[in-house]
Amino acid sequence: MVKYWLMKSELNVYPWDKLVADGTTHWDGVRNYQARNFMRDKMKLGDLVLFYHS
């Protein structure tokens, strides 16, 4: 089953254009332990993500 995730980044840290150019990325620097655990344990290849800047 496909899951849907909401991801955010600071514009000056990792902008949308850079993600598009890179295609994929390693997401690090997550300060919230619950969010980090979801990313590590629950996110799977093929899941869909809504990406936004705060």
Contacts in CASP RR format, 6 or more apart in sequence:
PFRMAT RR
TARGET T0000
AUTHOR 0000-0000-0000
METHOD contacts of the structure
MODEL  1
MVKYWLMKSELNVYPWDKLVADGTTHWDGVRNYQARNFMRDKMKLGDLVL
FYHS
2 46 0 8 1.000
2 47 0 8 1.000
2 48 0 8 1.000
3 42 0 8 1.000
3 43 0 8 1.000
3 44 0 8 1.000
3 47 0 8 1.000
3 48 0 8 1.000
4 47 0 8 1.000
4 48 0 8 1.000
4 49 0 8 1.000
4 50 0 8 1.000
5 38 0 8 1.000
5 43 0 8 1.000
5 47 0 8 1.000
5 48 0 8 1.000
5 49 0 8 1.000
5 50 0 8 1.000
6 49 0 8 1.000
6 50 0 8 1.000
6 52 0 8 1.000
7 27 0 8 1.000
7 49 0 8 1.000
7 50 0 8 1.000
7 51 0 8 1.000
7 52 0 8 1.000
8 51 0 8 1.000
8 52 0 8 1.000
8 53 0 8 1.000
8 54 0 8 1.000
9 15 0 8 1.000
9 51 0 8 1.000
9 52 0 8 1.000
9 53 0 8 1.000
9 54 0 8 1.000
10 53 0 8 1.000
10 54 0 8 1.000
11 53 0 8 1.000
14 25 0 8 1.000
15 53 0 8 1.000
16 51 0 8 1.000
16 53 0 8 1.000
19 25 0 8 1.000
19 51 0 8 1.000
27 39 0 8 1.000
30 36 0 8 1.000
30 39 0 8 1.000
END
